[in-house]
Amino acid sequence: MSTRTVVVHPDAETLAEATAARLLLHLLDAQSTHRPLHVGLTGGTVGIKTLARIAEAPLRHAVDWTGVHLWWGDERFLPAGDPDRNETQARAALLDALPVPEENIHAMPPSDMAESPEEAARSYADELARHAPGTSDESGPAVPRFDVLLLGMGPDGHVASLFPEHDALEVTATTTVGVHGSPKPPPERVSLTFPAIEAAEEVWLVVGGADKAPAAARALAGEAVRTTPAAGALGRRRTLWLMDVAAAG
């Protein structure tokens, strides 16, 4: 696993704009060496604001979006089109304005297409496996080789829908997990597990706001994952903490 690099921006607006530019440049560079590209998106205030900044950036036109696959690190188990779903917010902020083929947008199944979070998790694990590189180590997680996996972090230190002291933290045999009893509504969710997160080439944690500062300090100090899950979010090659001054404390 990589070590953590911290980049601090003056405020949340600059954080979103800089992250958008960083991602677009990363995709452009990556497309010069390989394709398809796989990117994991995140929700949350800063995550969706970042997508909106991509939609406004002229550089977005330089990316060949037909060669990009989009995924999510977690999702609320709600009906399709629900305004609280990460997918719904991402489509409104960016995806509806991009020429990404619909088959390249890999949303987690909604509650009106799966009977339970567990069924949705199994379905998403199958979808991930279908796009896993054929030359990957068979003992490793069956997921695409994410060029970048974007993650937010909650004030309690959770990433994706992996919450402190929650049973989902212990799931390592699968790449996805159904979550019940989330301390943050809604209580039912679907999430990538740590093996799937750690398979990403690069993990970028995009963290803004003073309420995140205590958890960020604990995570960067290497506190136990059981109490601060963000401490375990590491990419294979690179881990970036992209923060505003308030979150950096």
Order of alpha helices (4+ residues) and beta strands (2+ residues): beta-alpha-beta-alpha-beta-beta-alpha-alpha-beta-beta-beta-alpha-beta-alpha-beta-alpha
